[in-house]
Amino acid sequence: MSLAEQKAAARKAAFARRKVAHGADRGNSSSALSSVLAGYRGVPVAGFLPIRTEIDPRPAMEEASAHGPVAVPVIIGPDQPLKFSLWEPGCALREGPFGAMVPAVDRFIEPEILIVPLVAFTRAGGRLGYGGGFYDRTLELLRSKRPTLAIGFAYAAQEADDLPLEPTDQPLDLIVTENEVIAPNSA
């Protein structure tokens, strides 16, 4: 089986697990994320506006926005790193690529913390995304400039024992689920 086929199979299995977890979500899944972000008040944060069955980071993003800038990703084009536009609770939004909402008016910032959506993760900090490479390119760029914290945010059900990864895949520094905070390098 090719790497592409392995990734497709891993995504399919993870999407099924995520769908079940999303159906059981009672709306309080971001409390651990809020606790993590509270330790970084004032540091520029990039979250994301959830699509489909993604876990919802908005409650934690709202709390963080009271203490510093919060932005969301904007896809500029294929094979390009993401840019991050300032977001505030209740701000006007427009539809961006892939159905993700983005602020109606772009005011770009460079975050130092990224809350990263994902399809699957490992306890070692591996991340399987949607396959476009946007977060890998973006993290590589940001980390070339300054320390940048990548926090994977997902349902616990999205954990995998192993994932088909490539050398260009950027590792997660923390993984936050509705149940726990996982620090990959502390083991």
Secondary structure, 3 states (H helix, E strand, C coil): CCHHHHHHHHHHHHHHHHHHHHHHCCCCCCHHHHHHHHCCCCCCEECCCCCCCCCCCHHHHHHHHCCCCEEEEECCCCCCCCEEEECCCCCCEEECHHHCEEECCCCEECCCEEEECCCEECCCCCEECCCCCHHHHHHHHHHHHCCCEEEEECCHHHECCCCCCCCCCCCCCEEECCCCEECHHHC
